[in-house]
Amino acid sequence: MGKRKVLNESALKEIRLAEEGEMYGRVIKLLGSDQVLVKCTDDITRRGRIRGKLKRRIWIRDNDVVVIAPWDFKETERGDIVWRFTLPQVDWLKDNDHIPKDF
């Protein structure tokens, strides 16, 4: 697996937690274009769309931990990906009980 490219150091230092109406998820499969399959913390698999603002800045791969915001009208099926965590940030989330240890 290749190295992850970091655009700037400040992007590594900031971390965004899930707000109200959002949840954590793990990318299961890339479906093409801007679509991914995400297994969420509520054990529902949703089809996520990578927002354009995020799509132009970073790459999302299999097994990445993301923040997903379910849509209002298809909340059990679809959602928007709003943030991707780096590996040190995932360790921090697990240590501070934001996501389960086996997630």
Biopython code that builds the backbone (N, CA, C, O; Angstrom):
import numpy as np
from Bio.PDB.StructureBuilder import StructureBuilder

atoms = [
    (1, "MET", "N", (0.846, -1.171, 0.000)),
    (1, "MET", "CA", (0.000, 0.000, 0.000)),
    (1, "MET", "C", (0.895, 1.239, 0.000)),
    (1, "MET", "O", (1.905, 1.268, 0.703)),
    (2, "GLY", "N", (0.543, 2.240, -0.764)),
    (2, "GLY", "CA", (1.355, 3.440, -0.881)),
    (2, "GLY", "C", (1.245, 4.359, 0.318)),
    (2, "GLY", "O", (0.405, 4.169, 1.197)),
    (3, "LYS", "N", (2.104, 5.352, 0.336)),
    (3, "LYS", "CA", (2.079, 6.329, 1.423)),
    (3, "LYS", "C", (0.918, 7.290, 1.235)),
    (3, "LYS", "O", (0.494, 7.558, 0.111)),
    (4, "ARG", "N", (0.417, 7.796, 2.329)),
    (4, "ARG", "CA", (-0.653, 8.784, 2.263)),
    (4, "ARG", "C", (-0.030, 10.161, 2.133)),
    (4, "ARG", "O", (0.863, 10.518, 2.902)),
    (5, "LYS", "N", (-0.488, 10.918, 1.185)),
    (5, "LYS", "CA", (0.058, 12.244, 0.938)),
    (5, "LYS", "C", (-0.630, 13.249, 1.849)),
    (5, "LYS", "O", (-1.858, 13.299, 1.921)),
    (6, "VAL", "N", (0.162, 14.040, 2.535)),
    (6, "VAL", "CA", (-0.361, 15.073, 3.410)),
    (6, "VAL", "C", (-0.126, 16.412, 2.718)),
    (6, "VAL", "O", (1.005, 16.749, 2.366)),
    (7, "LEU", "N", (-1.195, 17.164, 2.528)),
    (7, "LEU", "CA", (-1.060, 18.427, 1.823)),
    (7, "LEU", "C", (-0.375, 19.487, 2.684)),
    (7, "LEU", "O", (0.433, 20.264, 2.174)),
    (8, "ASN", "N", (-0.686, 19.531, 3.978)),
    (8, "ASN", "CA", (0.001, 20.451, 4.880)),
    (8, "ASN", "C", (-0.067, 19.899, 6.303)),
    (8, "ASN", "O", (-0.915, 19.064, 6.617)),
    (9, "GLU", "N", (0.830, 20.376, 7.151)),
    (9, "GLU", "CA", (0.909, 19.860, 8.516)),
    (9, "GLU", "C", (-0.296, 20.248, 9.361)),
    (9, "GLU", "O", (-0.669, 19.510, 10.272)),
    (10, "SER", "N", (-0.907, 21.384, 9.078)),
    (10, "SER", "CA", (-2.055, 21.806, 9.882)),
    (10, "SER", "C", (-3.250, 20.886, 9.677)),
    (10, "SER", "O", (-4.095, 20.767, 10.563)),
    (11, "ALA", "N", (-3.333, 20.233, 8.518)),
    (11, "ALA", "CA", (-4.429, 19.299, 8.268)),
    (11, "ALA", "C", (-4.306, 18.068, 9.164)),
    (11, "ALA", "O", (-5.311, 17.441, 9.497)),
    (12, "LEU", "N", (-3.078, 17.718, 9.556)),
    (12, "LEU", "CA", (-2.891, 16.584, 10.449)),
    (12, "LEU", "C", (-3.261, 16.920, 11.885)),
    (12, "LEU", "O", (-3.753, 16.059, 12.614)),
    (13, "LYS", "N", (-3.034, 18.141, 12.294)),
    (13, "LYS", "CA", (-3.219, 18.506, 13.691)),
    (13, "LYS", "C", (-4.672, 18.739, 14.062)),
    (13, "LYS", "O", (-5.062, 18.509, 15.206)),
    (14, "GLU", "N", (-5.474, 19.191, 13.114)),
    (14, "GLU", "CA", (-6.869, 19.441, 13.447)),
    (14, "GLU", "C", (-7.663, 18.144, 13.385)),
    (14, "GLU", "O", (-7.376, 17.266, 12.570)),
    (15, "ILE", "N", (-8.657, 18.032, 14.247)),
    (15, "ILE", "CA", (-9.502, 16.844, 14.270)),
    (15, "ILE", "C", (-10.944, 17.317, 14.412)),
    (15, "ILE", "O", (-11.227, 18.283, 15.122)),
    (16, "ARG", "N", (-11.840, 16.631, 13.735)),
    (16, "ARG", "CA", (-13.251, 17.016, 13.741)),
    (16, "ARG", "C", (-14.044, 15.855, 14.297)),
    (16, "ARG", "O", (-13.989, 14.751, 13.755)),
    (17, "LEU", "N", (-14.777, 16.083, 15.367)),
    (17, "LEU", "CA", (-15.610, 15.053, 15.955)),
    (17, "LEU", "C", (-16.994, 15.085, 15.328)),
    (17, "LEU", "O", (-17.412, 16.102, 14.774)),
    (18, "ALA", "N", (-17.702, 13.965, 15.419)),
    (18, "ALA", "CA", (-19.053, 13.890, 14.869)),
    (18, "ALA", "C", (-19.991, 14.774, 15.684)),
    (18, "ALA", "O", (-20.015, 14.710, 16.913)),
    (19, "GLU", "N", (-20.761, 15.597, 14.982)),
    (19, "GLU", "CA", (-21.713, 16.486, 15.639)),
    (19, "GLU", "C", (-23.084, 15.816, 15.662)),
    (19, "GLU", "O", (-23.218, 14.654, 15.279)),
    (20, "GLU", "N", (-24.091, 16.546, 16.108)),
    (20, "GLU", "CA", (-25.446, 16.000, 16.154)),
    (20, "GLU", "C", (-25.932, 15.722, 14.730)),
    (20, "GLU", "O", (-25.796, 16.568, 13.847)),
    (21, "GLY", "N", (-26.491, 14.552, 14.517)),
    (21, "GLY", "CA", (-26.950, 14.163, 13.190)),
    (21, "GLY", "C", (-25.876, 13.524, 12.338)),
    (21, "GLY", "O", (-26.131, 13.203, 11.177)),
    (22, "GLU", "N", (-24.675, 13.327, 12.880)),
    (22, "GLU", "CA", (-23.580, 12.693, 12.164)),
    (22, "GLU", "C", (-23.108, 11.481, 12.954)),
    (22, "GLU", "O", (-23.380, 11.370, 14.149)),
    (23, "MET", "N", (-22.403, 10.574, 12.288)),
    (23, "MET", "CA", (-21.870, 9.400, 12.974)),
    (23, "MET", "C", (-20.571, 8.964, 12.320)),
    (23, "MET", "O", (-20.221, 9.399, 11.223)),
    (24, "TYR", "N", (-19.871, 8.093, 13.026)),
    (24, "TYR", "CA", (-18.615, 7.554, 12.506)),
    (24, "TYR", "C", (-18.908, 6.317, 11.669)),
    (24, "TYR", "O", (-19.890, 5.612, 11.903)),
    (25, "GLY", "N", (-18.047, 6.064, 10.694)),
    (25, "GLY", "CA", (-18.190, 4.882, 9.861)),
    (25, "GLY", "C", (-16.849, 4.471, 9.288)),
    (25, "GLY", "O", (-15.885, 5.238, 9.293)),
    (26, "ARG", "N", (-16.808, 3.235, 8.789)),
    (26, "ARG", "CA", (-15.600, 2.714, 8.156)),
    (26, "ARG", "C", (-15.932, 2.374, 6.707)),
    (26, "ARG", "O", (-16.938, 1.721, 6.428)),
    (27, "VAL", "N", (-15.082, 2.818, 5.797)),
    (27, "VAL", "CA", (-15.302, 2.575, 4.375)),
    (27, "VAL", "C", (-15.074, 1.094, 4.086)),
    (27, "VAL", "O", (-14.011, 0.549, 4.383)),
    (28, "ILE", "N", (-16.079, 0.455, 3.507)),
    (28, "ILE", "CA", (-15.991, -0.964, 3.169)),
    (28, "ILE", "C", (-15.517, -1.148, 1.736)),
    (28, "ILE", "O", (-14.640, -1.967, 1.460)),
    (29, "LYS", "N", (-16.107, -0.377, 0.827)),
    (29, "LYS", "CA", (-15.828, -0.589, -0.586)),
    (29, "LYS", "C", (-15.977, 0.719, -1.352)),
    (29, "LYS", "O", (-16.877, 1.511, -1.075)),
    (30, "LEU", "N", (-15.094, 0.939, -2.312)),
    (30, "LEU", "CA", (-15.215, 2.073, -3.212)),
    (30, "LEU", "C", (-16.088, 1.649, -4.387)),
    (30, "LEU", "O", (-15.821, 0.631, -5.025)),
    (31, "LEU", "N", (-17.130, 2.424, -4.675)),
    (31, "LEU", "CA", (-18.078, 2.058, -5.721)),
    (31, "LEU", "C", (-17.824, 2.780, -7.035)),
    (31, "LEU", "O", (-18.479, 2.479, -8.033)),
    (32, "GLY", "N", (-16.909, 3.707, -7.059)),
    (32, "GLY", "CA", (-16.632, 4.449, -8.285)),
    (32, "GLY", "C", (-17.148, 5.865, -8.198)),
    (32, "GLY", "O", (-18.083, 6.156, -7.451)),
    (33, "SER", "N", (-16.540, 6.735, -8.959)),
    (33, "SER", "CA", (-16.869, 8.154, -8.973)),
    (33, "SER", "C", (-16.710, 8.714, -7.568)),
    (33, "SER", "O", (-15.604, 8.694, -7.027)),
    (34, "ASP", "N", (-17.769, 9.208, -6.970)),
    (34, "ASP", "CA", (-17.694, 9.757, -5.616)),
    (34, "ASP", "C", (-18.548, 8.955, -4.640)),
    (34, "ASP", "O", (-18.991, 9.496, -3.628)),
    (35, "GLN", "N", (-18.787, 7.676, -4.923)),
    (35, "GLN", "CA", (-19.628, 6.822, -4.101)),
    (35, "GLN", "C", (-18.793, 5.776, -3.359)),
    (35, "GLN", "O", (-17.885, 5.174, -3.933)),
    (36, "VAL", "N", (-19.111, 5.567, -2.071)),
    (36, "VAL", "CA", (-18.456, 4.538, -1.263)),
    (36, "VAL", "C", (-19.509, 3.828, -0.420)),
    (36, "VAL", "O", (-20.588, 4.367, -0.173)),
    (37, "LEU", "N", (-19.185, 2.617, 0.017)),
    (37, "LEU", "CA", (-20.032, 1.863, 0.922)),
    (37, "LEU", "C", (-19.436, 1.993, 2.313)),
    (37, "LEU", "O", (-18.257, 1.699, 2.510)),
    (38, "VAL", "N", (-20.246, 2.438, 3.294)),
    (38, "VAL", "CA", (-19.752, 2.745, 4.627)),
    (38, "VAL", "C", (-20.527, 1.932, 5.658)),
    (38, "VAL", "O", (-21.758, 1.929, 5.651)),
    (39, "LYS", "N", (-19.804, 1.239, 6.551)),
    (39, "LYS", "CA", (-20.412, 0.543, 7.685)),
    (39, "LYS", "C", (-20.372, 1.495, 8.864)),
    (39, "LYS", "O", (-19.295, 1.830, 9.355)),
    (40, "CYS", "N", (-21.542, 1.935, 9.326)),
    (40, "CYS", "CA", (-21.639, 2.956, 10.367)),
    (40, "CYS", "C", (-21.625, 2.334, 11.761)),
    (40, "CYS", "O", (-21.753, 1.118, 11.908)),
    (41, "THR", "N", (-21.468, 3.174, 12.779)),
    (41, "THR", "CA", (-21.411, 2.693, 14.154)),
    (41, "THR", "C", (-22.750, 2.161, 14.639)),
    (41, "THR", "O", (-22.791, 1.460, 15.651)),
    (42, "ASP", "N", (-23.854, 2.470, 13.952)),
    (42, "ASP", "CA", (-25.158, 1.913, 14.330)),
    (42, "ASP", "C", (-25.453, 0.618, 13.571)),
    (42, "ASP", "O", (-26.609, 0.199, 13.499)),
    (43, "ASP", "N", (-24.420, -0.025, 13.000)),
    (43, "ASP", "CA", (-24.490, -1.305, 12.288)),
    (43, "ASP", "C", (-25.372, -1.270, 11.047)),
    (43, "ASP", "O", (-25.917, -2.303, 10.656)),
    (44, "ILE", "N", (-25.524, -0.119, 10.425)),
    (44, "ILE", "CA", (-26.226, 0.007, 9.153)),
    (44, "ILE", "C", (-25.182, 0.339, 8.089)),
    (44, "ILE", "O", (-24.319, 1.192, 8.299)),
    (45, "THR", "N", (-25.267, -0.342, 6.946)),
    (45, "THR", "CA", (-24.369, -0.058, 5.833)),
    (45, "THR", "C", (-25.045, 0.948, 4.923)),
    (45, "THR", "O", (-26.124, 0.688, 4.391)),
    (46, "ARG", "N", (-24.410, 2.097, 4.745)),
    (46, "ARG", "CA", (-24.962, 3.171, 3.935)),
    (46, "ARG", "C", (-24.091, 3.410, 2.715)),
    (46, "ARG", "O", (-22.895, 3.119, 2.713)),
    (47, "ARG", "N", (-24.715, 3.941, 1.685)),
    (47, "ARG", "CA", (-23.986, 4.372, 0.501)),
    (47, "ARG", "C", (-23.639, 5.841, 0.703)),
    (47, "ARG", "O", (-24.530, 6.685, 0.790)),
    (48, "GLY", "N", (-22.362, 6.144, 0.777)),
    (48, "GLY", "CA", (-21.922, 7.503, 1.050)),
    (48, "GLY", "C", (-21.451, 8.218, -0.199)),
    (48, "GLY", "O", (-20.861, 7.618, -1.097)),
    (49, "ARG", "N", (-21.723, 9.500, -0.236)),
    (49, "ARG", "CA", (-21.262, 10.340, -1.335)),
    (49, "ARG", "C", (-20.170, 11.257, -0.791)),
    (49, "ARG", "O", (-20.362, 11.924, 0.226)),
    (50, "ILE", "N", (-19.040, 11.287, -1.465)),
    (50, "ILE", "CA", (-17.947, 12.168, -1.044)),
    (50, "ILE", "C", (-18.271, 13.566, -1.531)),
    (50, "ILE", "O", (-18.413, 13.791, -2.733)),
    (51, "ARG", "N", (-18.390, 14.504, -0.610)),
    (51, "ARG", "CA", (-18.714, 15.880, -0.966)),
    (51, "ARG", "C", (-17.618, 16.462, -1.855)),
    (51, "ARG", "O", (-16.451, 16.089, -1.736)),
    (52, "GLY", "N", (-17.995, 17.368, -2.738)),
    (52, "GLY", "CA", (-17.059, 17.943, -3.689)),
    (52, "GLY", "C", (-15.901, 18.672, -3.034)),
    (52, "GLY", "O", (-14.771, 18.608, -3.517)),
    (53, "LYS", "N", (-16.176, 19.367, -1.937)),
    (53, "LYS", "CA", (-15.141, 20.095, -1.220)),
    (53, "LYS", "C", (-14.089, 19.130, -0.664)),
    (53, "LYS", "O", (-12.897, 19.437, -0.663)),
    (54, "LEU", "N", (-14.532, 17.983, -0.202)),
    (54, "LEU", "CA", (-13.630, 16.982, 0.343)),
    (54, "LEU", "C", (-12.955, 16.181, -0.770)),
    (54, "LEU", "O", (-11.793, 15.798, -0.640)),
    (55, "LYS", "N", (-13.669, 15.931, -1.849)),
    (55, "LYS", "CA", (-13.167, 15.118, -2.955)),
    (55, "LYS", "C", (-11.953, 15.751, -3.613)),
    (55, "LYS", "O", (-11.057, 15.041, -4.072)),
    (56, "ARG", "N", (-11.911, 17.061, -3.664)),
    (56, "ARG", "CA", (-10.801, 17.737, -4.316)),
    (56, "ARG", "C", (-9.578, 17.877, -3.419)),
    (56, "ARG", "O", (-8.501, 18.227, -3.901)),
    (57, "ARG", "N", (-9.727, 17.608, -2.115)),
    (57, "ARG", "CA", (-8.619, 17.805, -1.190)),
    (57, "ARG", "C", (-7.894, 16.532, -0.789)),
    (57, "ARG", "O", (-6.665, 16.521, -0.719)),
    (58, "ILE", "N", (-8.630, 15.461, -0.524)),
    (58, "ILE", "CA", (-8.006, 14.248, 0.005)),
    (58, "ILE", "C", (-8.521, 13.012, -0.727)),
    (58, "ILE", "O", (-9.524, 13.074, -1.438)),
    (59, "TRP", "N", (-7.828, 11.895, -0.547)),
    (59, "TRP", "CA", (-8.245, 10.615, -1.101)),
    (59, "TRP", "C", (-8.862, 9.784, 0.003)),
    (59, "TRP", "O", (-8.409, 9.810, 1.147)),
    (60, "ILE", "N", (-9.902, 9.046, -0.351)),
    (60, "ILE", "CA", (-10.528, 8.121, 0.598)),
    (60, "ILE", "C", (-10.327, 6.711, 0.059)),
    (60, "ILE", "O", (-10.597, 6.431, -1.109)),
    (61, "ARG", "N", (-9.842, 5.820, 0.941)),
    (61, "ARG", "CA", (-9.547, 4.442, 0.561)),
    (61, "ARG", "C", (-10.341, 3.476, 1.432)),
    (61, "ARG", "O", (-11.032, 3.884, 2.366)),
    (62, "ASP", "N", (-10.232, 2.185, 1.109)),
    (62, "ASP", "CA", (-10.870, 1.154, 1.929)),
    (62, "ASP", "C", (-10.319, 1.209, 3.352)),
    (62, "ASP", "O", (-9.143, 1.511, 3.558)),
    (63, "ASN", "N", (-11.173, 0.916, 4.329)),
    (63, "ASN", "CA", (-10.854, 0.859, 5.760)),
    (63, "ASN", "C", (-10.539, 2.209, 6.382)),
    (63, "ASN", "O", (-10.060, 2.247, 7.515)),
    (64, "ASP", "N", (-10.782, 3.309, 5.699)),
    (64, "ASP", "CA", (-10.634, 4.621, 6.319)),
    (64, "ASP", "C", (-11.820, 4.877, 7.244)),
    (64, "ASP", "O", (-12.946, 4.481, 6.947)),
    (65, "VAL", "N", (-11.559, 5.538, 8.362)),
    (65, "VAL", "CA", (-12.628, 5.938, 9.277)),
    (65, "VAL", "C", (-13.061, 7.342, 8.880)),
    (65, "VAL", "O", (-12.231, 8.236, 8.718)),
    (66, "VAL", "N", (-14.378, 7.528, 8.723)),
    (66, "VAL", "CA", (-14.928, 8.785, 8.231)),
    (66, "VAL", "C", (-16.087, 9.231, 9.124)),
    (66, "VAL", "O", (-16.606, 8.461, 9.931)),
    (67, "VAL", "N", (-16.473, 10.488, 8.956)),
    (67, "VAL", "CA", (-17.705, 11.003, 9.551)),
    (67, "VAL", "C", (-18.726, 11.076, 8.428)),
    (67, "VAL", "O", (-18.459, 11.656, 7.375)),
    (68, "ILE", "N", (-19.891, 10.488, 8.651)),
    (68, "ILE", "CA", (-20.944, 10.476, 7.642)),
    (68, "ILE", "C", (-22.184, 11.160, 8.210)),
    (68, "ILE", "O", (-22.556, 10.949, 9.365)),
    (69, "ALA", "N", (-22.810, 11.977, 7.379)),
    (69, "ALA", "CA", (-24.042, 12.677, 7.761)),
    (69, "ALA", "C", (-25.185, 12.077, 6.943)),
    (69, "ALA", "O", (-25.288, 12.345, 5.746)),
    (70, "PRO", "N", (-26.050, 11.264, 7.571)),
    (70, "PRO", "CA", (-27.158, 10.656, 6.822)),
    (70, "PRO", "C", (-28.096, 11.714, 6.256)),
    (70, "PRO", "O", (-28.317, 12.765, 6.858)),
    (71, "TRP", "N", (-28.644, 11.406, 5.072)),
    (71, "TRP", "CA", (-29.587, 12.319, 4.441)),
    (71, "TRP", "C", (-30.890, 12.343, 5.223)),
    (71, "TRP", "O", (-31.190, 11.407, 5.965)),
    (72, "ASP", "N", (-31.661, 13.406, 5.061)),
    (72, "ASP", "CA", (-32.929, 13.533, 5.773)),
    (72, "ASP", "C", (-33.982, 12.558, 5.264)),
    (72, "ASP", "O", (-34.768, 12.038, 6.056)),
    (73, "PHE", "N", (-34.014, 12.304, 3.972)),
    (73, "PHE", "CA", (-35.104, 11.518, 3.412)),
    (73, "PHE", "C", (-34.762, 10.051, 3.172)),
    (73, "PHE", "O", (-35.681, 9.249, 3.004)),
    (74, "LYS", "N", (-33.503, 9.665, 3.148)),
    (74, "LYS", "CA", (-33.097, 8.256, 3.033)),
    (74, "LYS", "C", (-32.015, 7.984, 4.067)),
    (74, "LYS", "O", (-30.919, 7.543, 3.720)),
    (75, "GLU", "N", (-32.314, 8.242, 5.323)),
    (75, "GLU", "CA", (-31.266, 8.226, 6.338)),
    (75, "GLU", "C", (-30.712, 6.837, 6.631)),
    (75, "GLU", "O", (-29.607, 6.730, 7.161)),
    (76, "THR", "N", (-31.441, 5.767, 6.305)),
    (76, "THR", "CA", (-30.898, 4.425, 6.520)),
    (76, "THR", "C", (-30.181, 3.885, 5.281)),
    (76, "THR", "O", (-29.600, 2.801, 5.323)),
    (77, "GLU", "N", (-30.220, 4.637, 4.182)),
    (77, "GLU", "CA", (-29.602, 4.160, 2.946)),
    (77, "GLU", "C", (-28.451, 5.020, 2.456)),
    (77, "GLU", "O", (-27.463, 4.487, 1.949)),
    (78, "ARG", "N", (-28.552, 6.342, 2.593)),
    (78, "ARG", "CA", (-27.593, 7.258, 1.968)),
    (78, "ARG", "C", (-27.047, 8.256, 2.981)),
    (78, "ARG", "O", (-27.630, 8.473, 4.043)),
    (79, "GLY", "N", (-25.902, 8.865, 2.626)),
    (79, "GLY", "CA", (-25.314, 9.889, 3.470)),
    (79, "GLY", "C", (-24.170, 10.590, 2.764)),
    (79, "GLY", "O", (-23.692, 10.143, 1.721)),
    (80, "ASP", "N", (-23.741, 11.692, 3.347)),
    (80, "ASP", "CA", (-22.607, 12.456, 2.823)),
    (80, "ASP", "C", (-21.396, 12.236, 3.714)),
    (80, "ASP", "O", (-21.499, 12.294, 4.939)),
    (81, "ILE", "N", (-20.249, 11.985, 3.097)),
    (81, "ILE", "CA", (-18.988, 11.885, 3.832)),
    (81, "ILE", "C", (-18.480, 13.310, 4.046)),
    (81, "ILE", "O", (-18.301, 14.058, 3.085)),
    (82, "VAL", "N", (-18.250, 13.681, 5.293)),
    (82, "VAL", "CA", (-17.834, 15.054, 5.571)),
    (82, "VAL", "C", (-16.416, 15.155, 6.127)),
    (82, "VAL", "O", (-15.864, 16.254, 6.182)),
    (83, "TRP", "N", (-15.808, 14.035, 6.543)),
    (83, "TRP", "CA", (-14.453, 14.106, 7.098)),
    (83, "TRP", "C", (-13.809, 12.732, 7.046)),
    (83, "TRP", "O", (-14.491, 11.722, 7.217)),
    (84, "ARG", "N", (-12.493, 12.679, 6.810)),
    (84, "ARG", "CA", (-11.718, 11.444, 6.886)),
    (84, "ARG", "C", (-10.622, 11.623, 7.922)),
    (84, "ARG", "O", (-9.966, 12.664, 7.969)),
    (85, "PHE", "N", (-10.424, 10.605, 8.752)),
    (85, "PHE", "CA", (-9.427, 10.659, 9.805)),
    (85, "PHE", "C", (-8.129, 9.994, 9.366)),
    (85, "PHE", "O", (-8.146, 9.018, 8.616)),
    (86, "THR", "N", (-6.995, 10.532, 9.841)),
    (86, "THR", "CA", (-5.700, 9.899, 9.621)),
    (86, "THR", "C", (-5.532, 8.780, 10.648)),
    (86, "THR", "O", (-6.316, 8.688, 11.593)),
    (87, "LEU", "N", (-4.528, 7.937, 10.475)),
    (87, "LEU", "CA", (-4.327, 6.808, 11.383)),
    (87, "LEU", "C", (-4.042, 7.245, 12.826)),
    (87, "LEU", "O", (-4.596, 6.633, 13.740)),
    (88, "PRO", "N", (-3.210, 8.266, 13.088)),
    (88, "PRO", "CA", (-3.047, 8.709, 14.484)),
    (88, "PRO", "C", (-4.346, 9.265, 15.080)),
    (88, "PRO", "O", (-4.592, 9.115, 16.277)),
    (89, "GLN", "N", (-5.175, 9.905, 14.251)),
    (89, "GLN", "CA", (-6.440, 10.413, 14.753)),
    (89, "GLN", "C", (-7.393, 9.276, 15.107)),
    (89, "GLN", "O", (-8.159, 9.391, 16.064)),
    (90, "VAL", "N", (-7.356, 8.175, 14.345)),
    (90, "VAL", "CA", (-8.194, 7.013, 14.656)),
    (90, "VAL", "C", (-7.770, 6.416, 15.995)),
    (90, "VAL", "O", (-8.619, 6.031, 16.800)),
    (91, "ASP", "N", (-6.457, 6.337, 16.238)),
    (91, "ASP", "CA", (-5.973, 5.838, 17.531)),
    (91, "ASP", "C", (-6.444, 6.737, 18.664)),
    (91, "ASP", "O", (-6.825, 6.241, 19.725)),
    (92, "TRP", "N", (-6.425, 8.047, 18.460)),
    (92, "TRP", "CA", (-6.881, 8.986, 19.480)),
    (92, "TRP", "C", (-8.376, 8.805, 19.751)),
    (92, "TRP", "O", (-8.810, 8.844, 20.903)),
    (93, "LEU", "N", (-9.170, 8.605, 18.678)),
    (93, "LEU", "CA", (-10.611, 8.384, 18.841)),
    (93, "LEU", "C", (-10.889, 7.120, 19.645)),
    (93, "LEU", "O", (-11.785, 7.103, 20.489)),
    (94, "LYS", "N", (-10.121, 6.057, 19.385)),
    (94, "LYS", "CA", (-10.307, 4.812, 20.130)),
    (94, "LYS", "C", (-9.896, 4.965, 21.582)),
    (94, "LYS", "O", (-10.563, 4.437, 22.473)),
    (95, "ASP", "N", (-8.800, 5.684, 21.834)),
    (95, "ASP", "CA", (-8.333, 5.882, 23.209)),
    (95, "ASP", "C", (-9.302, 6.715, 24.033)),
    (95, "ASP", "O", (-9.426, 6.503, 25.239)),
    (96, "ASN", "N", (-9.988, 7.655, 23.403)),
    (96, "ASN", "CA", (-10.906, 8.541, 24.122)),
    (96, "ASN", "C", (-12.372, 8.104, 24.004)),
    (96, "ASN", "O", (-13.281, 8.889, 24.275)),
    (97, "ASP", "N", (-12.594, 6.851, 23.598)),
    (97, "ASP", "CA", (-13.928, 6.231, 23.560)),
    (97, "ASP", "C", (-14.934, 6.952, 22.673)),
    (97, "ASP", "O", (-16.121, 6.992, 22.994)),
    (98, "HIS", "N", (-14.478, 7.521, 21.567)),
    (98, "HIS", "CA", (-15.409, 8.083, 20.584)),
    (98, "HIS", "C", (-15.892, 6.988, 19.632)),
    (98, "HIS", "O", (-17.028, 7.028, 19.159)),
    (99, "ILE", "N", (-15.028, 6.012, 19.354)),
    (99, "ILE", "CA", (-15.420, 4.865, 18.529)),
    (99, "ILE", "C", (-14.993, 3.602, 19.292)),
    (99, "ILE", "O", (-14.070, 3.665, 20.104)),
    (100, "PRO", "N", (-15.652, 2.452, 19.044)),
    (100, "PRO", "CA", (-15.262, 1.208, 19.731)),
    (100, "PRO", "C", (-13.847, 0.779, 19.378)),
    (100, "PRO", "O", (-13.344, 1.100, 18.300)),
    (101, "LYS", "N", (-13.200, 0.048, 20.293)),
    (101, "LYS", "CA", (-11.817, -0.410, 20.078)),
    (101, "LYS", "C", (-11.722, -1.362, 18.893)),
    (101, "LYS", "O", (-10.701, -1.372, 18.206)),
    (102, "ASP", "N", (-12.756, -2.164, 18.630)),
    (102, "ASP", "CA", (-12.696, -3.146, 17.550)),
    (102, "ASP", "C", (-13.297, -2.616, 16.245)),
    (102, "ASP", "O", (-13.568, -3.392, 15.328)),
    (103, "PHE", "N", (-13.503, -1.324, 16.159)),
    (103, "PHE", "CA", (-14.144, -0.732, 14.977)),
    (103, "PHE", "C", (-13.187, -0.649, 13.827)),
    (103, "PHE", "O", (-13.555, -0.177, 12.751)),
]
sb = StructureBuilder()
sb.init_structure("model")
sb.init_model(0)
sb.init_chain("A")
sb.init_seg("    ")
for serial, (resi, resn, name, xyz) in enumerate(atoms, 1):
    if name == "N":
        sb.init_residue(resn, " ", resi, " ")
    sb.init_atom(name, np.array(xyz, "f"), 0.0, 1.0, " ", f" {name:<3s}", serial, name[0])
structure = sb.get_structure()
